[in-house]
Amino acid sequence: MRSKLDNSLHEKLIAVEASLPEIEKQLSEMDISSDQKAYAEMAKKHSDVSAIVELFREWKEINLEIADAEELFQSESDEEMKSEFEEIISENKLKLNPLVQKIKISLLPKDPSDDKDVLVEIRPGAGGEEAAIWVGDLYKMYTRFAERSLWKVEPIEITDSDMGGYSKIIFAIKSKGVYSKLKFEAGAHRVQRVPKTESQGRVHTSIATVAVLPEAEEVDINIDQNDLKVDVYRSSGPGGQSVNTTDSAVRITHIPTGLVVSCQDEKSQLQNKEKAMRILRARLLKVEQEKAAAERAKDRKEQVGSGERSDKIRTYNYKDNRVSDHRINLTLKKLDQVLDGDLDEFIDALVSDNEASRLANLDE
């Protein structure tokens, strides 16, 4: 019985199941010390294939239980027993639809970065100092969401602006699968509210941009030190005043790409350099991924956006206590809860929408 699985999908699952012993053999024979990247890739492949095989075997077991119950139902004369077999058949058939959906999702091409930690960068866009204040509010929102999810947050660089806001916040969130959840947060976040500095009580619209970068390990990105230009200087605070008497701040330029990263939060030049290198690796990994994505689909672009008011993924409206995600047309009237880190409804809906569109492409 092949309920809910067409022949091509069934044959693909048989082939995946048959490949598992060979993958296990290759993994057991690999030397992790000789090539960490190759070992990590094979371990990930083993994990993905094992998950698919486990779902397929569950599907086969359920179908076998249905077949056995149907056979017993046909041969049974006792009405009470027939009713029990009918119930077993019905209950097992109800399990098949969600299971087949899980199987199809498991067969979708995996984003290799989904299991990685992330670096999140929040910067003000249009809106002046109010946009800089909004940067801090978004940072609190993501920090609270991470706490709710039992994820570890590590501040990397927090640069104050002149009037209580922030000109830049970069932080890491660490836990398995963080990128798979937070990658949909990248884009322009628009806020509509009366600023504290507004004496007339008029609603202003401001923007902050969020970039979500999978954190790259050294095995992911090989950086030639000859490609780097490293400058050191004295760190500064709001308004440009010097806050350090030593040259502890670090600016790293990646000459081949022109990417520039600076870090001044730590008192030690070495610590600032280490943090700057983490940011640089993440940005270079993102560049590589975008190039690969562009080759697969030239009409598809993933970018933060320009930071203009018309360029937004989500709007936070204080007057109406409303948050709207414009990509999936989802509006929730619980602004306070969302800003306190209650992002699950948006993130779950975005993940489901992404899976649905990819499944549609798979079926085509």
C-alpha positions as CSV (number, residue, x, y, z in Angstrom):
1,M,0.0,0.0,0.0
2,R,1.5,3.4,-1.1
3,S,-1.2,5.7,0.3
4,K,-0.4,9.4,-0.3
5,L,3.1,8.8,-2.0
6,D,3.3,8.8,-5.7
7,N,5.6,6.3,-7.5
8,S,8.5,8.7,-8.2
9,L,8.5,9.9,-4.6
10,H,8.3,6.3,-3.3
11,E,11.2,5.3,-5.6
12,K,13.3,8.2,-4.4
13,L,12.7,7.2,-0.8
14,I,13.8,3.6,-1.5
15,A,17.0,5.0,-3.1
16,V,17.7,7.3,-0.1
17,E,17.2,4.3,2.3
18,A,19.5,2.2,0.3
19,S,22.2,4.9,0.4
20,L,22.3,5.1,4.2
21,P,24.7,2.1,4.9
22,E,27.3,3.4,2.5
23,I,27.1,6.9,4.1
24,E,27.6,5.3,7.5
25,K,30.6,3.3,6.2
26,Q,32.2,6.4,4.7
27,L,31.7,8.4,7.9
28,S,33.2,5.7,10.1
29,E,36.3,5.6,7.9
30,M,36.9,9.3,7.8
31,D,39.6,10.9,9.9
32,I,38.2,14.1,11.4
33,S,41.7,15.5,12.1
34,S,42.8,15.3,8.4
35,D,39.8,17.3,7.0
36,Q,37.4,18.8,9.4
37,K,35.3,20.4,6.8
38,A,34.8,17.2,4.8
39,Y,34.0,15.3,8.0
40,A,31.4,18.0,9.1
41,E,29.8,17.8,5.6
42,M,29.5,14.0,5.7
43,A,28.2,14.1,9.3
44,K,25.5,16.6,8.2
45,K,24.6,14.4,5.2
46,H,24.3,11.3,7.5
47,S,22.0,13.3,9.9
48,D,19.8,14.5,7.0
49,V,19.5,11.1,5.3
50,S,18.9,9.3,8.7
51,A,16.0,11.7,9.4
52,I,14.4,10.9,6.0
53,V,14.9,7.2,6.4
54,E,13.3,7.3,9.8
55,L,10.2,9.0,8.4
56,F,10.0,6.6,5.5
57,R,10.2,3.6,7.8
58,E,7.5,5.1,10.0
59,W,5.3,5.5,6.9
60,K,5.9,1.9,5.9
61,E,5.1,0.7,9.4
62,I,1.8,2.6,9.5
63,N,0.8,1.3,6.1
64,L,1.6,-2.3,7.2
65,E,-0.6,-1.8,10.3
66,I,-3.4,-0.6,8.1
67,A,-3.0,-3.5,5.7
68,D,-3.0,-6.0,8.6
69,A,-6.1,-4.4,10.2
70,E,-7.9,-4.4,6.9
71,E,-7.2,-8.1,6.4
72,L,-8.4,-9.0,9.9
73,F,-11.5,-6.8,9.4
74,Q,-12.4,-8.8,6.2
75,S,-12.0,-12.2,8.0
76,E,-13.6,-11.2,11.3
77,S,-17.3,-12.0,11.9
78,D,-17.6,-10.5,15.3
79,E,-19.1,-7.0,15.0
80,E,-17.4,-5.6,18.1
81,M,-13.9,-6.8,16.8
82,K,-14.7,-5.5,13.3
83,S,-15.4,-2.1,14.9
84,E,-12.0,-2.2,16.7
85,F,-10.2,-2.9,13.5
86,E,-12.1,-0.1,11.8
87,E,-10.9,2.3,14.5
88,I,-7.3,1.1,14.1
89,I,-7.5,1.7,10.3
90,S,-9.1,5.1,10.8
91,E,-6.5,6.3,13.4
92,N,-3.6,5.2,11.3
93,K,-4.9,6.8,8.1
94,L,-5.2,10.1,10.0
95,K,-1.4,9.9,10.7
96,L,-0.5,9.6,7.0
97,N,-1.3,13.1,5.8
98,P,1.0,15.0,8.2
99,L,3.7,12.3,7.9
100,V,3.7,12.5,4.1
101,Q,4.0,16.3,4.5
102,K,7.0,15.8,6.8
103,I,8.6,13.4,4.3
104,K,8.2,15.9,1.5
105,I,9.7,18.7,3.6
106,S,12.6,16.5,4.6
107,L,13.4,15.9,0.9
108,L,13.7,19.6,0.1
109,P,17.2,20.9,-0.5
110,K,18.7,21.9,2.8
111,D,20.1,25.4,3.4
112,P,23.7,24.4,4.6
113,S,23.6,27.3,7.1
114,D,20.4,26.4,8.9
115,D,22.1,24.8,11.9
116,K,24.6,27.7,12.3
117,D,24.8,30.4,15.0
118,V,24.1,33.9,13.7
119,L,25.5,37.4,13.8
120,V,22.7,40.0,13.7
121,E,23.5,43.6,12.6
122,I,20.9,46.3,13.3
123,R,21.5,49.8,11.9
124,P,19.3,52.9,11.6
125,G,17.8,53.8,8.2
126,A,15.5,56.7,7.4
127,G,14.2,58.6,10.4
128,G,17.2,60.3,12.0
129,E,17.6,59.9,15.8
130,E,14.2,58.1,16.1
131,A,15.6,55.4,13.8
132,A,18.6,55.1,16.0
133,I,16.4,54.7,19.1
134,W,14.4,52.0,17.2
135,V,17.6,50.1,16.7
136,G,17.8,49.7,20.5
137,D,14.2,48.5,20.7
138,L,14.7,45.9,18.1
139,Y,17.9,44.7,19.9
140,K,15.8,44.3,23.1
141,M,13.1,42.4,21.1
142,Y,15.6,39.9,19.7
143,T,17.4,39.5,23.0
144,R,14.1,38.7,24.7
145,F,13.1,36.2,22.0
146,A,16.5,34.5,22.4
147,E,16.0,34.3,26.2
148,R,12.5,32.8,25.6
149,S,14.1,30.2,23.2
150,L,17.0,29.5,25.7
151,W,19.5,30.7,23.2
152,K,22.8,32.4,24.2
153,V,23.3,36.1,23.3
154,E,26.7,37.6,22.9
155,P,27.1,41.4,22.2
156,I,29.8,42.0,19.6
157,E,29.7,45.7,19.0
158,I,27.3,48.4,20.4
159,T,27.9,51.9,19.1
160,D,25.9,54.7,20.8
161,S,24.5,57.6,18.8
162,D,24.3,61.2,20.1
163,M,20.8,61.2,21.7
164,G,20.3,57.9,23.4
165,G,20.0,55.7,20.3
166,Y,22.5,53.5,18.5
167,S,24.3,53.9,15.2
168,K,25.1,50.2,15.1
169,I,24.5,47.0,17.1
170,I,26.1,43.7,16.2
171,F,25.5,40.6,18.4
172,A,25.7,36.8,18.1
173,I,23.0,34.3,19.0
174,K,24.2,30.8,19.6
175,S,22.2,27.6,19.5
176,K,21.6,24.8,17.0
177,G,19.2,25.8,14.3
178,V,19.2,29.6,15.1
179,Y,19.7,30.6,11.5
180,S,16.8,28.5,10.2
181,K,14.5,30.6,12.4
182,L,16.0,34.0,12.3
183,K,17.0,34.3,8.6
184,F,13.6,35.6,7.7
185,E,14.1,38.6,10.1
186,A,16.5,40.2,7.6
187,G,15.2,43.3,6.0
188,A,13.8,46.8,6.8
189,H,11.6,47.1,10.0
190,R,9.4,50.1,10.0
191,V,8.0,51.8,13.2
192,Q,5.1,54.2,13.3
193,R,4.9,56.1,16.6
194,V,5.2,59.5,18.4
195,P,8.8,60.1,19.3
196,K,9.6,61.1,22.9
197,T,11.3,64.2,21.5
198,E,8.2,65.2,19.5
199,S,6.5,68.1,21.3
200,Q,3.6,68.2,18.8
201,G,2.5,64.6,19.3
202,R,2.8,63.7,15.6
203,V,3.3,60.2,14.5
204,H,6.7,59.6,12.8
205,T,7.7,56.8,10.5
206,S,11.3,55.4,11.0
207,I,13.3,52.5,9.7
208,A,16.0,50.2,11.0
209,T,17.6,47.5,8.9
210,V,18.3,44.0,10.2
211,A,21.0,41.7,8.7
212,V,21.1,38.1,9.8
213,L,24.4,36.4,8.9
214,P,25.2,32.7,9.5
215,E,28.4,32.7,11.6
216,A,31.2,31.2,9.6
217,E,33.8,28.9,11.2
218,E,37.4,29.0,10.0
219,V,36.8,25.7,8.1
220,D,33.9,27.5,6.2
221,I,36.0,30.5,5.0
222,N,39.7,30.4,4.3
223,I,41.0,33.9,4.5
224,D,44.5,34.7,3.2
225,Q,46.2,37.1,5.7
226,N,47.9,38.7,2.7
227,D,44.4,39.8,1.5
228,L,43.9,41.9,4.7
229,K,44.7,45.5,5.5
230,V,44.6,46.0,9.3
231,D,44.5,49.5,10.7
232,V,44.5,50.4,14.4
233,Y,43.2,53.7,16.0
234,R,41.8,55.1,19.1
235,S,38.2,54.2,19.9
236,S,35.6,57.0,20.1
237,G,32.2,57.5,21.7
238,P,29.1,59.6,20.7
239,G,30.1,62.8,18.9
240,G,33.5,61.5,18.1
241,Q,35.1,62.1,21.5
242,S,38.0,59.8,22.3
243,V,37.2,57.3,25.0
244,N,40.6,55.4,24.9
245,T,44.2,56.6,25.2
246,T,45.6,53.6,23.3
247,D,45.2,52.4,19.7
248,S,42.9,49.5,20.6
249,A,40.2,49.9,17.9
250,V,40.7,47.8,14.8
251,R,39.6,48.3,11.2
252,I,40.1,45.3,8.8
253,T,39.8,45.7,5.0
254,H,39.4,42.6,2.9
255,I,41.2,43.8,-0.2
256,P,39.7,41.4,-2.9
257,T,36.1,42.3,-2.0
258,G,36.5,45.8,-0.5
259,L,34.6,44.7,2.6
260,V,35.5,46.8,5.7
261,V,34.9,45.7,9.3
262,S,35.7,47.7,12.4
263,C,35.4,47.0,16.1
264,Q,36.2,49.2,19.1
265,D,34.1,47.8,22.0
266,E,36.9,45.9,23.7
267,K,39.9,47.5,25.5
268,S,42.3,45.0,24.0
269,Q,43.4,45.4,20.4
270,L,43.6,41.6,20.1
271,Q,40.0,41.1,21.3
272,N,38.8,43.8,18.8
273,K,40.6,42.1,16.0
274,E,39.1,38.7,16.9
275,K,35.6,40.1,16.9
276,A,36.2,42.0,13.6
277,M,37.5,38.7,12.0
278,R,34.3,36.9,13.1
279,I,32.1,39.6,11.5
280,L,34.3,39.5,8.3
281,R,34.1,35.7,8.0
282,A,30.3,35.9,8.4
283,R,30.0,38.6,5.7
284,L,32.3,36.7,3.3
285,L,30.3,33.5,3.8
286,K,27.1,35.5,3.0
287,V,28.8,36.9,-0.2
288,E,29.6,33.3,-1.3
289,Q,26.1,32.1,-0.5
290,E,24.5,35.0,-2.5
291,K,26.7,34.3,-5.5
292,A,25.7,30.6,-5.4
293,A,22.0,31.6,-5.0
294,A,22.3,34.0,-7.9
295,E,23.7,31.3,-10.1
296,R,20.8,29.0,-9.2
297,A,18.1,31.7,-9.7
298,K,19.3,34.9,-11.3
299,D,16.0,36.6,-10.7
300,R,16.1,36.1,-6.9
301,K,17.8,38.5,-4.6
302,E,18.1,38.4,-0.8
303,Q,19.1,41.7,0.6
304,V,18.5,43.9,3.6
305,G,17.2,46.7,1.5
306,S,18.0,50.4,1.2
307,G,16.6,51.5,4.5
308,E,14.0,53.7,2.9
309,R,10.5,54.0,4.4
310,S,8.8,52.3,1.4
311,D,11.2,49.4,1.6
312,K,10.0,47.3,4.5
313,I,9.2,43.7,5.6
314,R,7.3,44.5,8.8
315,T,5.6,47.5,10.3
316,Y,5.2,48.1,14.0
317,N,2.3,50.6,14.7
318,Y,2.1,51.9,18.3
319,K,-1.2,53.7,18.0
320,D,-3.1,50.6,16.9
321,N,-1.0,48.1,18.9
322,R,-0.4,46.4,15.6
323,V,2.4,44.5,14.0
324,S,2.1,43.5,10.3
325,D,4.4,41.3,8.2
326,H,4.0,42.4,4.6
327,R,5.5,39.2,3.1
328,I,2.8,36.9,4.4
329,N,0.0,39.4,5.1
330,L,-0.1,38.5,8.8
331,T,-1.2,41.2,11.3
332,L,-1.2,40.7,15.0
333,K,-2.7,43.1,17.5
334,K,-0.2,42.6,20.3
335,L,2.7,45.0,19.7
336,D,3.7,45.0,23.4
337,Q,4.1,41.2,23.4
338,V,6.0,41.2,20.1
339,L,8.5,43.8,21.4
340,D,8.9,41.7,24.5
341,G,10.2,38.8,22.3
342,D,6.9,37.0,21.4
343,L,7.9,36.4,17.8
344,D,6.9,32.8,17.4
345,E,3.7,33.4,15.4
346,F,5.6,35.5,12.8
347,I,8.6,33.1,12.6
348,D,6.5,29.9,12.4
349,A,4.3,31.5,9.7
350,L,7.4,32.6,7.7
351,V,9.0,29.2,8.0
352,S,5.7,27.5,6.9
353,D,5.3,29.9,4.0
354,N,8.8,29.2,2.8
355,E,8.3,25.5,3.0
356,A,5.0,25.7,1.2
357,S,6.5,27.7,-1.7
358,R,9.4,25.3,-1.9
359,L,7.1,22.3,-1.8
360,A,5.1,23.8,-4.7
361,N,8.3,24.0,-6.7
362,L,9.1,20.4,-5.8
363,D,5.8,19.2,-7.0
364,E,6.2,21.1,-10.3
